[in-house]
Amino acid sequence: MAFEEYDDYEQEQMVKEWLSNNWLTIVAGIGLGIGGLWGYGKWQESRVAKGTEAAAEYSQLAVELEASELVDVDGLIDTYEAEFGANVYTIEARMTTAKKFIEADDLSAAKAQYQELIDSKPDKAIAEMARLRLARLLVAEGDYAAAKTELGLVQSNAYQTIVEEVMGDIYAAEGDISKAQDAYQLALNEGEGYSGKQIVEMKLADIKAVN
């Protein structure tokens, strides 16, 4: 199954969304930095030390996850998260684990990983990327209502191309050819630089042939 084939595009959009939402904080931080360098330095030292420990522990966690053969992966990740909180490493762990479950054709377990990630309340862009991947799995299982709910919670303009594509998949599966065609066309209209553009074009051509 090729549920992860658009990862690069999703991650690129995630970065763009983060920069768009956080530019004011970045600028303010630069402005305030001149007057607070000493305090910031001490705070940064503490963060670096904690971050180094978290990275070292994640290296061990990654080894354990690889050796676990998908047994008790939740327990391993939960133990790490209890000590270091939800951070970039827990996100990586859950994304990687979800991908492994998909490869093992265990969509239910993969969905659980994405839901755990969403429930940990990460940055909006990351949460929405997880919702998109969760929606794809729900479509694959035929749970179109739940998939629409997840897609409805993706508000970032950066992801609307993917939202429209997945909505097209849902409409096509439901037999609503007209709406599927419109959704695929919207995905193409909004999808400048989209790595999946050729696939959407193929889906649209197939729908037009049916119609």
N, C-alpha and C positions, 0 to 999 in steps of 0.2 A: 504494500500500500504506500502511496506517495503523499501522505499527509504533510510531510515536512519539506516538500520540494520548494517552497517559497520562503524558507527561513531567512535568507539573506535580505530579501526585499522587506520582510516584516521588521527585521532588526534595524535596517537603514531607516525605515519610517519611524521606528521607536526612538532612535537618536534624534531625528529631526523634531519630533513632537516634544521630547524632553527639553531640547534647546529653546524651542518656541515658548514653552511654559515657564522656563527658569531663567531667561535672560536677565530679568530685573534683579533677581537674587544674585546672579553672577556679577553684574555691574555694581550692585550695592556692596557686595563683598570686597570688591577691588577698592572702592572708595573708603570703606571703613578700615581696610587693612593697614593703612599708614599709621593710624593712631593706636592700633592694638596688636602690633607685631609680637611683642613679648608674650602676652597672654595667649595669643593664637598659637605661638610656637610651642608653649607648654601643652596646650590642648591637642595640638597636632602630634606631639611626641606620644601622648597617651593613646591617641587614635591609631598611630602607626604601630605601636606595640601590640595593641589589641588586634589590629588588622593582621599583623604578622602571625600572631597566634592562631587567629581564625583561618588564615590561609594554610598554615601548617597542618591544622586539624582537618581541614577540608581535603588535603592531599591524602591523608589516611582514610577519610570517609570515602573518597573516590575509589581507593583500592578495595575497601570493604564492599562498596556497592557493586563493583565489577565482579568480585568473588562470590557475591551473595546469590547470583543467578536469579535475581528478582524475588528472593525470599526475605521477608521482614525488612524490605527497603524503607517502609514508612517508619519503623522503629529506629533505624539507623539515622535517617534524616531528622526525625523528631528529637532524638538525643542531641544531635549537633545544634539544632535550632534552639533547644532549651538553654544551651550554654551561650551561644553567640547571637541569638535572635535571627529574624528573617533578614538575610543579607544577600549579596550577589552570589554567594556560594550556594545557599539553599535554593535560590532561583535556578542556578545551573544544575544542581542535583536533581531537582524536580523535572526540569525540562529534559534532561538527559534520560532520566528514568522513564518518563512518559514515552519518549521515542523508542526506548527498548521494549516497553510493553506493546507499543504499536507494531513493532517488528515481530513480536511474539504473537500478534493477533489477539491480544487481550485488551480490547478497547475500553472495557469497564475499568480496569486498573489504570489505564492511561488517563481516562477522564478524571479519576480520583486525584491523580497527581496535579492536573491542571486546576482542579477545584481547590485543593490544598494551597496551591500557589496564590490563587485569587483570594482565598480567605485570609492569607497572611498580610493582605493589604499593602502590596508593593506600589511603586510609582504607577500612575495611571497608564502610561504607555505600556508597561510590562503586563499589567493586569489585562489590558485590552488585547494584547497579543495572545495571552493565555486564553481569553474568551474566544478569540477567532479560532484557535486550534481546537478548543473544546467544541465549538459549533460545528466544525468539520466532522468531528467524531460522532456527534449527535446526528448529523445528516447521514453518515455512513450507517448508523444503526436504525435510521428511519424515524427518529424522534424529532420531527420537523418543528413542532410547537416549541420544544425546549431550545432548539437551535435558533429559532427566531427570537426568543427571549434573550439569549446571549448576544446575538447580533444587535439587538435593540439597545444594549448597554454599551456598545462601542460607539463613542461619540466623536473621536478624533478624526478630523478630515484626512489625516495621513493614511488611515486604514479603510476609507470608504470604497476604494477600488475592490479590495478583498471582500468587504461586506456585500457589495453588489454581486460579485461573482458567486459567493456562497448562497445568497438569496436566489440567484438564477438557478443554481443547482436544486434548491428546495422547490421552486415553482415547477421546474422541469419534472422532478420526481412526483409532484402532486398532479401533474398533467395540465398545468396552467401555462400553455405554450406562449401565449401573448405576454404574460408578465415575465416569464423566463427570458424571452427575447429582449424585452425592455431592460431588464436587470443586466444582462450580459452587455448590451450596448452602452449602458451607463458605466459599467466597469471599464470598457474600452475608452470611453470618452474621458474618464477621470484618471486613467491609469498610465500616465506618462512615466516611462522608466520601469514599468511593472514587468518583472521577470516572467510572469505567467501569461503575458499578453497573447502569445501564440496559442496557448491552450484555450483561453477565453474565445479567441477567434474561431477555433475549431468547434467549441461548444455552440457558439452562435450559429455557425454554418449548419451544424446538425439540427438545431432547433428550427431554422428556416426551412430546412429540407422537410421536416415533419409538418410544418405549418403550410 
